[in-house]
Amino acid sequence: MCGIVGAVSHRNIVDVLVEGLRRLEYRGYDSCGFAVIDDADVHHPIKRARTTARVAELAEQGKDFHGTLGIAHTRWATHGKPDTQNAHPHISNGLIAVVHNGIIENYEILRAQLKAAEYVFTSETDTEVIAHLVHQQYVAQGQQDLELAVRAVLPKLHGAYAIGVIAQDNPKTLIGARAGSPLVVALGDKEHFLASDALALAGRAHSMMYLEEGDVAILKAESIQIIDHAGQIAQREQKPMPPQSESVDLGPYQHYMQKEIFEQPRAIGDTLANISSFGPELFHADVSEWNQFDQILILACGTSYYSACVAKYWLEDIAGIPTQVEVASEYRYRTSVPNVKTLIVVVSQSGETADTLAALRHAKALGHSYTLSICNVGSSAMVRETKWSFLTKAGTEIGVASTKAFTTQLVALYLLAVSLSKRAGRMTPESEKQLLRELRHLPKALHAVLALEPQIIAWSNAFVKCENALFLGRGMHYPIALEGALKLKEISYIHAEAYPAGELKHGPLALVTEKMPVVTVAPKDELLEKLKSNMQEVKARGGKLYVFADQDTDIVSDEGIHVIRLPEHYGNLSPILHVVPLQLLAYHTACMLGTDVDKPRNLAKSVTVE
């Protein structure tokens, strides 16, 4: 979602700001901008560039800018439509410039107060309130101390924020502050930086520090000072900068999403590398504590929620441990009955998902001490705030619609299920070896599924003519149907819904006509015969079935039934294989419709606001 980059130096830092924004493009945005001040310019004017186009256009707009101090931003619209007037940075009276991630919940009250004080608003955003408040304080204090002005404003802001602030008459100081949204400080050689994601500054600095809740950072080219929420000077642990992300060269692929679909064998292989047995060590857990919890609650959003729904089947069937799954954004807003012997599992690609982080903190406040994160980013807030963690090795995922992050989450959750099965004494040494062999075969099996792409492209020709689609699955493949429907609507904008196949006759069957394609996930499992009956219900009403079947399912192509066969049945690991053709179906349908596959409208990669 929204991204922040800031820098203070003795050299021109425009390229640092622009390159930082380029690295944050994968998060999703609908406008971007930067503002700089040049210490060598005697009048120190704030120069600003903003656009609703991509960062490349912003770079062209600001190619002649020069600045030794600056802030930059990619915006995903919350308050106010995506246009240039609402793009960050926001400037108050030519004196104060601000960039902001998060949401100020009481902005309407503050806006009314500022209007009464004769401040003029030029945007619809909550962020402009911050700029005017800082200006008001700064001027009231005689424009002597930008840090004190910012600190005086922060208690008035209700909600979540990470901000970067600069002042026209103070060209050597950059202020950062955070509460509820991530912000890091990076240390260079006589230059210092701010960012919402450390990867924006990889290769620019030698070390970094995570700001803690309520911190204010005062950055100058030669120094950094951090003030904590109590107003005291604080020390934060310095860590090495993360390595620069792997090449973003598309190679033979048309879009990042396609590239990432085809990277799944590698991503799963990397996630499973060096795993030779199952147990608490995979999750960095202490054995004595590992044996204390007796049920599981998984909290997640979006695609990660669907991976958790699959995991519920695994955990209860394989490990015999009671498991609940909740949408993170709902969990903390209801009255729940905490059981301190529950393991709280949070699942997130970025580890910064605001709803999931808030749900984790709520669970901990209720007394839950056993917490585990499954995440793709080791430096994320989620990993830092849980007792235990498992890092997937998907690598940077640029396409907004998740693919390889989802399948590696499934692998991690399967490892949790089999590790708890071992804890429960349900696993023999021989069965453990067999499970390891099956896991190691996954990349090869996925390559065989990816080879079905030409057949799936042929199906996409039919889907581009449709306005609606149904997806069906049973058992642990019902969440896979949900994920398939989500992918189709995310990137093609075709309305799609998923149901447990047995629910057809309880309502959705009324929607079935020859114009409604019905995508069916049909593995060879104990529910196959029931699923065939559900398919006959569709066929009898003139519906058109598109079936992803395993070998030896006795489902054959016929009038009204189109069948693509997966190379093999894979037992409990079948959901990991069956989701891949659904990803490809959504991708190629979107390509034929000409949508922006990697950056679908209104969506963001990392959702850092509620």
Residue, then its C-alpha position, 0 to 999 in steps of 0.5 A: m500500500c502507501g510507501i514512504v521514502g525520505a533522505v537528508s544528505h550533502r548531495n542530490i538525493v532526488d535519485v534516491l527518492v525516485e529509486g526508492l519509490r520504484r522499489l515500492e511500486y509492487r505494493g500498489y498505488d494510484s499516485c506518487g510524488f516527492a518534495v525536495i529542498d536544496d540547502a545550496d539555494v539561498h531561499h530554500p523553496i520546497k519543490r514538488a512533483r506529483t502525478t497519477a501516472r507511474v513512478a517513471e512519469l514522476a522521474e521525468q517530471g522531476k528530472d531537473f530537480h535538485g535537493t539535499l533534503g526530501i520526502a517521497h510517497t506512493r499513495w493508495a487512495t483512502h480519503g479522496k479520489p486518486d488525483t494529483q490534488n490528493a497526491h502526497p506530499h502535502i504542503s502547508n503555506g509553502l513552509i511544511a511538507v508531509v507524507h503519511n501512511g495510515i489513517i487519521e480517524n479524527y481528521e474531520i474534527l481537526r479539519a473543522q478546527l483548522k478551517a476555523a483558524e483560517y487554514v485553506f485545504t486544497s485536498e480531500t485527504d486526512t494527511e493535509v490536516i497533519a501538514h496544517l497542524v505542524h505548520q500551526q505549531y511551528v509558527a506558534q513556536g517562532q519556527q525554532d524547532l521542527e521536532l517540538a512542533v511535530r511532537a506537539v501535534l502527535p497526541k492530537l492524531h487518533g489512528a495509525y500513522a507513519i509520517g515524514v516532515i520537512a520545513q522550508d526554512n530548515p533544510k538540514t532536518l528530516i523528522g519521522a514518526r510512527a504509531g501503528s504503521p511501520l517506519v525504518v531509519a537507515l544509516g549511510d555515510k554522512e547521509h540518513f534515510l527514512a522508509s516504510d520498507a527497508l527494501a526501498l533503501a537496500g544498497r543505499a545504507h549500511s545499517m538500519m533501525y526499526l522505530e518503535e511505537g510512538d518514536v520520533a526520529i530527528l535525522k540530519a546528514e551527520s546525526i540521528q536522534i530518537i525520542d520515545h513516546a515518553g519524550q526520552i532519548a532512546q537507543r534502537e538496535q542497529k541491524p544490517m540492511p537487507p540485501q537488494s531484491e533479486s532481479v526484476d527482469l521479466g525474462p520471457y514472461q509478459h507480466y510479473m504475475q505470470k513470472e511468479i506463477f512459474e516461479q512456484p516450483r523454485a519458491i516451494g523448493d527453497t521453502l523446503a530446503n534443508i528440512s530433514s525432519f518435522g518438529p518445533e525447530l522448524f518454527h524456532a520454538d522451545v520444545s517445552e512450550w511447544n507441548q503446552f498449547d492444545q488448540i489453534l486459532i489462525l488469523a489472516c486476511g484475503t488470500s492468506y485467509y484462504s490458505a488458513c482455511v485449507a490448514k484447518y482441514w490439515l490440522e484437524d485431520i492430520a494432527g487431531i488438534p481443534t482449529q479455528v480460522e477467523v478473518a483478522s479484521e473481524y476478530r478483534y471487534r467481537t467478544s471472544v472467549p480466550n483460552v490461554k492454551t491456544l496457539i495464535v497463528v498469523v499469516s501474511q505475505s508482507g508481515e505488515t497487514a494492518d488488520t492481522l497485526a491489530a488482531l495479533r496485538h488484541a490476542k496478546a492483550l487477551g493473554h495469548s502468549y503462544t504466537l506464531s507468524i508465517c510470513n515472507v518477510g523476515s524483517s516485518a513487524m509480524v515476525r518481530e511481534t510473535k514468539w515463533s515464526f516460519l519464513t517462507k522463501a517465495g522471494t519478492e512478489i511484485g504482482v498484486a494478486s498473490t500466487k507464489a506467496f500463497t502456495t508457500q504459505l500452504v507449504a508452511l501450514y502443512l509443515l505445522a500440521v505434520s509437526l503437530s501430528k508428530r507431537a501427538g504421536r501420530m507419526t512413525p519414522e517411516s511415515e515421516k520419511q514418506l511425507l518428506r519424499e512427497l514434499r520434495h516431489l512437489p516442485k516436480a509435480l508443479h512443473a507438470v501442472l504448469a505444462l497445462e498452460p496451453q489448454i487453460i489458455a483455450w478455456s480463457n477464450a470462453f471466459v472473456k465473454c462472461e460477466n459471472a462465474l461460479f467456482l465449486g469445491r468440496g472439503m479442503h478444496y473448497p478454500i481453493a475454489l474460493e481462491g480461484a474465484l478471488k483471483l478471477k475477480e481481482i485481475s479480470y474484474i469478472h464477478a466470481e463466487a465460490y461455494p462448497a459444491g453441496e450448497l448448490k441446491h441451497g441457493p446458487l443453483a438458481l444462477v446456473t444458465e448456459k451463460m454461467p461457467v462453473v469451474t469445478v475442482a475435482p481431485k480423486d478423494e473420498l468426496l469425488e462421487k458426491l462432487k459428481s452428483n453436484m456436477q450433474e445438477v449443473k449439467a441438468r440446468g444447462g450450465k457449462l462445467y469447466v473441471f480440473a480433475d485428477q487422473d482416473t476420476d472417470i470424468v470425461s469431456d462431453e457436451g457441457i463438460h470441459v475437462i483438464r486432467l492434472p498429471e497425478h493425485y497428491g493426497n493431502l498436498s493436492p490443494i497446492l497443485h490444484v490452485v495453480p491452474l486456477q491462477l493461470l485461468a484468471y491470468h490468461t482471462a485478464c490478459m485477453l480482456g486487457t486489464d492491468v494484470d500486475k496492478p489491478r484497479n483499487l487494490a494494493k499489495s501490502v494493506t497497511v490501513e484498516 
